[in-house]
Amino acid sequence: MNIAKSERLFSDASGKSPLLRIGLLVLALSLGAAGFAWWKTEYAWRAGYGDGDLSVINNADPRALSGGDMTTFHSGYAPFEQPPENLPWQYQAMFEEGDGLFEMPFLPGDGNKASDLKIVPGEGMRRVGVGPLFNAESCEGCHFRDGRVETPYVTGQPMIGMFLRLSVPDGNGGWKDPDGYHGQLHDKAVGGAKPEGIGLIFWEEVPGAFPDGEAYSLRKPRFVIDQLAHGPLPADVVIEARSAPPVHGGGLLEAIAERDILALAEKQKNDADGVSGKPNWVTDPETGKRVLGRFSLKANEPSLRAQAAGAAFNDMGVTSPLHRVENCLPHQTDCSKAPHGGTPQEPEMSEQFLRSLTVYLQLLAVPARRDLDDPAVQRGELMFQKARCNACHVETLKTGDSHPIPRLRNQAIRPYSDLLLHDMGPGLSGRPDGEATHQEWRTPPLWGIGLTERSNRHTMFLHDQRARGFQEAILWHGGEAEPAKQRFMAMRQVERQALIRFLESL
């Protein structure tokens, strides 16, 4: 090769070889691609979107998107336990681990902790430590298919997915747990411990009729507790039953800005019907700060992490980083001596498992609305608004811009709730909880309620299963909801049926 030609091949006017330039370009592209892959693997997935698309969401009727792009169009028998479309694999892995924790039962304590058995975090799922006092062995045991209970209560049979709460006056104008008992009656025990008692519910039928003459009957509960382990309860004890609600859409509710919930309460102060929702301020179990409650039937839990840890502790007797000491009262020595599945330093539910369970609850999708163009559904929606059910069951809200999972931010959602406490009248009086009085309950979200029968094989509603369908649930409304109930009762039968048909479409 000619020397001059060779020099031209390996150098240019700048003195740099064209081959060197090409090599540097290829190196830069390779480093850029590697950097992008690293960024995508380490950071991009945290936004909550995978490599797929959202064509199912983008092509849907916007009215059907109850959870924004966190809506699921699942048509099977498990509509409440679905992940959203296009999750990245990292979140999918946490979702599946949390799902496993939610579904599988915990075993009784064996006197060991995970480190004793050389279980490495992330390489085994140790579910040991239920009890010694408890009501259920798993989350799924109460929230069947992530919805309501699987088997509604039958008088004389064990309570499944349901328990009794107890309160007595403290002598200072407040309330406390009864002496010798927890505020939640534990009807099951293991490891030689004794259940605190066995709750029973007896039903009294209360007949009534609409102004047009159509008859109905409501059933009113009467509570009895047998086999009390620690002496009789005082005569002034207040007993209330709690039945498990569905858990889908929790992350979106968690993402609603506090200021927006408080704004709803402020707006209701001048309501023509006397609707006047209020927040329930509670103590965060981790920080000790006074914060807004938004979960549980009386809005007494501030976050899904607190809700998950609290339910594991109170319902299942499983300790966690938020509740490290077994739930045994000082005189319950059989409870204290029973084998446990961990220690205060190494609780029965690890931080990793609590985090996965929390992420699972945060990412549960919301079922899409159905039958949008059905004339009866459309008429029922008008009746729902005419009765002013939406004064509390607020149709549309928008999530805030600060949730740790970016996908949950700025979503237009249709929960049919304001997450506020409302006085529901003496008919639904229970026990106080935090700043919630006997008669105050959080407005339950209605999204997905029309799929209850498909998922849970029944239509038992309200906090204690007293309502045997939508109509009975509406007729138990009182207090702030009394005017709305009266409007429902004054409707013609075909209009009442249309309103119920609308609820079935949610």
URRA-V968904 format. One record per helix or strand. SS is the DSSP state (helix for helix, strand for strand). FROM is the first residue (numbers start at 1). LEN is the number of residues. If there is no record, write none. Layout:
# URRA-V968904
ss & from & len
SS & FROM & LEN
SS & FROM & LEN
This chain:
# URRA-V968904
ss & from & len
helix & 3 & 8
helix & 18 & 25
helix & 44 & 4
helix & 55 & 4
helix & 62 & 3
helix & 68 & 3
strand & 71 & 2
strand & 83 & 1
helix & 89 & 15
strand & 107 & 2
helix & 114 & 4
strand & 128 & 3
strand & 133 & 2
helix & 144 & 3
strand & 162 & 8
strand & 175 & 2
strand & 184 & 1
strand & 188 & 2
strand & 198 & 12
strand & 215 & 12
strand & 238 & 6
helix & 250 & 6
helix & 258 & 13
strand & 278 & 1
strand & 280 & 4
strand & 290 & 4
strand & 295 & 1
strand & 301 & 1
helix & 304 & 13
strand & 320 & 1
strand & 323 & 1
helix & 333 & 5
helix & 351 & 13
strand & 364 & 1
strand & 366 & 2
helix & 375 & 12
helix & 389 & 3
strand & 397 & 2
helix & 406 & 3
strand & 412 & 2
strand & 421 & 3
helix & 426 & 3
strand & 433 & 1
strand & 436 & 1
strand & 440 & 3
helix & 449 & 8
strand & 461 & 1
strand & 467 & 1
helix & 470 & 6
helix & 479 & 12
helix & 493 & 12
